[in-house]
Amino acid sequence: AREMTATMAPAEVTELFTDHARKLRDLGITVDFAPDVDLDGGEAVSDNAIGDRAFSTDPAVVVEYGRAVIDGLLAGGVTPVIKHFPGHGHATGDSHLGTVTTPPIDQMGPDLQPFAELAQIPGVAVMVGHMQVPGFDVEGVNGAETPASLNPASYGLLRSGVNDAPGFDGVIYTDDLTGMQAITDHFSPGDAVVTALRAGADAPLVSSGMDAAAVSGVLDAVVAGVADGSLDLGVVTTAADRICASGPATGVPEPVNG
């Protein structure tokens, strides 16, 4: 992303990602966890796990180039997912390896701005990261101690509107709940997924770090949560309905080789 802003105009980025999306569609892939719209907070991945995946330190440039990627993906019939809400660029640490903390939420206005603007584009989804955010508190939940992906405050802010923007009504993913130590050091896969659903996620992401055979155990945990009342069936149904209704606003084109 950093190289794109240095060497390409936004229109060129859109053209590149339109081609990228068509190739993905040809492979049967309909969602791309891109673009990364975190602000640039360090030269290397070791600074905050983002590194050159960030477009710029300037929210306006991030919005401009993030929109260019989104426009290209949508034009090719692929759903873009902007990440990592509420902003990973000024976090300390790598959530793949352990706990990550951001500045207090009242200091994160610039980090939030790309999400406020880009989430308004029809067909976009949002991914919530695992950062612990001081001041991102709701009743019974301390943001400084709770990953954003498991914190109702994250989903509440997205749904009510970030930086006074209209509320987001699209699909919200979590970052990977089974292969990143910010979560796995503290939660089993089943507990993480149930907690994320309870917090407001539509699509808790189960990805790396877990054998496929263990997925049934995660599903069992969700079923058990509904059965014992700790997870409201309505929450799960609403999330499923939102996922089923989602899709690129431009429609789905025929595969390239179809």
C-alpha positions in Angstrom: 0.0 0.0 0.0 2.8 2.4 0.9 4.4 1.7 -2.5 1.0 2.4 -4.3 0.7 5.9 -2.8 4.3 6.6 -3.9 4.1 5.3 -7.4 0.5 5.1 -8.6 -2.5 7.5 -9.1 -5.8 6.4 -7.5 -7.3 5.7 -10.9 -4.4 3.2 -11.6 -5.0 1.5 -8.2 -8.7 1.1 -9.1 -7.8 -0.4 -12.4 -5.3 -2.8 -10.7 -7.9 -4.0 -8.2 -10.6 -4.4 -10.7 -8.4 -6.8 -12.5 -7.5 -8.4 -9.2 -11.1 -8.8 -8.3 -12.0 -10.4 -11.6 -9.2 -13.0 -11.1 -10.5 -13.7 -7.6 -14.0 -14.2 -8.9 -12.7 -16.6 -11.5 -11.4 -18.7 -8.6 -14.7 -18.5 -6.8 -13.5 -16.0 -4.2 -16.1 -13.4 -3.4 -14.6 -11.5 -0.3 -11.2 -9.9 0.0 -10.0 -8.8 3.5 -8.7 -5.5 2.0 -7.9 -2.7 2.0 -6.0 -2.1 5.2 -7.0 1.5 6.2 -5.0 1.8 9.3 -2.8 4.9 9.5 0.9 4.5 8.9 2.4 4.4 12.4 5.8 2.9 11.8 8.3 2.0 9.1 8.3 -1.8 9.8 5.9 -4.5 10.7 7.6 -4.9 14.0 6.5 -1.4 15.0 2.8 -2.2 15.1 2.2 -5.2 12.8 1.1 -3.0 9.9 4.2 -1.5 8.3 4.0 -0.9 4.6 0.4 -2.3 4.5 -0.6 1.3 5.4 -1.2 3.9 2.7 -0.2 7.0 4.6 0.0 8.8 7.9 -2.6 11.2 6.6 -6.2 10.1 7.0 -7.2 11.9 3.8 -4.7 10.0 1.7 -5.8 6.7 3.4 -9.4 7.5 2.4 -8.4 8.4 -1.2 -6.4 5.3 -1.8 -8.6 3.0 0.3 -11.6 4.2 -1.8 -9.6 3.4 -5.0 -9.1 -0.2 -3.8 -12.7 -0.5 -2.8 -14.0 0.9 -6.1 -11.8 -1.7 -8.0 -12.9 -4.6 -5.9 -16.6 -3.7 -6.2 -16.3 -3.2 -9.9 -14.9 -6.8 -10.2 -17.7 -8.2 -8.0 -15.8 -8.8 -4.8 -16.7 -7.5 -1.3 -14.0 -5.3 0.2 -13.4 -5.5 4.0 -11.8 -2.5 5.6 -9.6 -3.2 8.6 -8.6 -3.1 11.5 -11.2 -1.1 13.3 -10.8 1.0 15.4 -7.3 1.5 14.1 -4.1 -0.5 14.4 -1.6 2.0 13.1 -0.6 3.5 16.4 -0.9 0.3 18.5 2.0 -1.1 20.4 2.7 -4.7 19.5 1.5 -7.4 17.1 -1.8 -9.2 18.0 -0.4 -12.3 16.3 2.1 -12.6 19.1 0.2 -11.2 22.2 -1.6 -8.2 23.7 -1.8 -5.0 21.7 -2.8 -1.6 23.1 -3.7 1.6 21.3 -3.8 5.2 22.5 -7.0 6.1 24.4 -10.1 6.1 22.3 -10.5 9.9 22.7 -7.1 10.3 21.0 -8.0 8.1 18.0 -10.1 10.5 15.9 -7.6 10.5 12.9 -7.4 6.6 13.1 -11.2 6.4 13.1 -11.7 8.7 10.2 -11.0 6.3 7.3 -13.6 3.9 8.8 -16.1 6.8 9.2 -15.9 7.7 5.6 -15.2 4.4 3.8 -17.8 2.4 5.7 -20.4 4.6 4.0 -19.7 3.0 0.6 -22.5 0.4 -0.2 -21.2 -3.1 -0.4 -18.3 -2.6 2.1 -17.7 -4.8 5.2 -15.6 -4.0 8.2 -13.1 -6.1 10.2 -12.6 -5.4 13.9 -9.0 -6.0 15.3 -7.8 -7.4 18.6 -6.4 -4.1 20.0 -7.2 -3.2 23.6 -8.3 0.4 23.7 -8.3 2.5 26.9 -11.5 4.3 27.5 -13.4 2.0 25.0 -15.7 1.0 27.9 -19.3 -0.3 28.2 -21.1 -1.6 31.2 -19.1 -4.6 32.6 -16.3 -4.3 30.0 -13.0 -2.4 30.4 -11.6 -1.5 27.0 -8.1 -1.4 28.3 -8.3 -5.1 29.1 -10.6 -6.4 26.4 -9.7 -6.9 22.7 -11.9 -4.7 20.5 -13.1 -7.8 18.6 -14.7 -9.0 21.8 -15.8 -5.6 23.1 -19.4 -4.5 22.6 -18.1 -0.9 22.4 -16.6 -1.6 19.0 -19.8 -2.8 17.4 -21.9 -0.2 19.2 -19.7 2.6 17.8 -19.8 1.2 14.3 -23.6 0.8 14.4 -24.2 4.2 15.9 -21.8 6.1 13.6 -18.0 6.7 13.8 -16.9 10.3 14.1 -20.5 11.5 13.7 -20.9 9.6 10.4 -24.1 7.6 9.8 -24.2 4.2 11.4 -22.9 1.2 9.6 -25.4 -1.5 8.7 -23.2 -3.9 6.8 -21.4 -7.1 7.8 -18.8 -6.9 10.6 -16.1 -9.5 10.8 -13.6 -10.1 13.6 -9.9 -10.6 12.9 -8.8 -14.2 13.2 -9.9 -15.6 16.6 -8.0 -18.9 16.5 -4.4 -18.1 15.3 -3.6 -14.8 17.1 -2.2 -14.8 20.6 -4.0 -11.7 21.6 -7.0 -14.0 21.7 -5.7 -17.5 22.1 -3.7 -16.7 25.2 -7.0 -16.0 27.0 -9.8 -17.8 25.1 -10.6 -21.1 23.7 -11.9 -21.0 20.1 -15.4 -21.7 21.1 -15.4 -19.1 23.9 -13.9 -16.5 21.6 -16.5 -17.0 18.9 -19.4 -17.0 21.3 -18.0 -13.9 23.0 -17.6 -12.1 19.7 -21.2 -12.9 18.6 -22.5 -11.7 22.0 -20.5 -8.5 21.6 -22.0 -7.8 18.2 -19.9 -9.5 15.5 -21.7 -10.9 12.5 -18.9 -13.1 11.3 -16.4 -14.3 13.9 -13.4 -15.3 11.8 -11.9 -18.8 12.5 -8.8 -19.2 10.3 -5.3 -20.2 11.1 -4.0 -22.1 14.1 -6.8 -24.6 14.3 -7.3 -28.0 12.6 -10.4 -28.1 10.4 -11.7 -31.0 12.4 -12.0 -28.6 15.4 -14.5 -26.4 13.7 -17.4 -28.6 14.8 -16.4 -27.9 18.4 -16.7 -24.2 17.7 -20.2 -24.7 16.3 -21.1 -26.8 19.3 -20.1 -24.0 21.5 -22.5 -21.6 19.6 -25.3 -24.1 19.8 -24.7 -24.6 23.5 -24.7 -20.9 24.1 -28.1 -20.5 22.5 -29.4 -23.6 24.4 -28.3 -22.3 27.8 -29.4 -18.7 27.1 -25.9 -17.1 27.3 -26.2 -16.3 23.6 -29.4 -14.8 22.3 -30.8 -16.7 19.3 -32.0 -13.4 17.9 -28.4 -12.1 17.8 -27.3 -15.1 15.8 -30.3 -14.9 13.4 -29.7 -11.2 12.8 -26.0 -11.8 12.0 -26.9 -14.7 9.6 -29.5 -12.6 7.9 -27.1 -9.7 7.4 -24.5 -12.0 5.9 -27.0 -13.6 3.6 -28.2 -10.2 2.4 -24.7 -8.8 1.8 -22.8 -8.6 -1.5 -21.0 -6.1 -3.7 -23.4 -3.2 -4.6 -22.4 -3.5 -8.3 -23.8 -7.0 -8.5 -21.9 -10.2 -9.3 -20.4 -10.5 -12.8 -19.9 -13.7 -14.6 -16.5 -15.4 -13.9 -13.8 -14.4 -16.4 -13.6 -17.9 -17.9 -17.3 -18.5 -17.5 
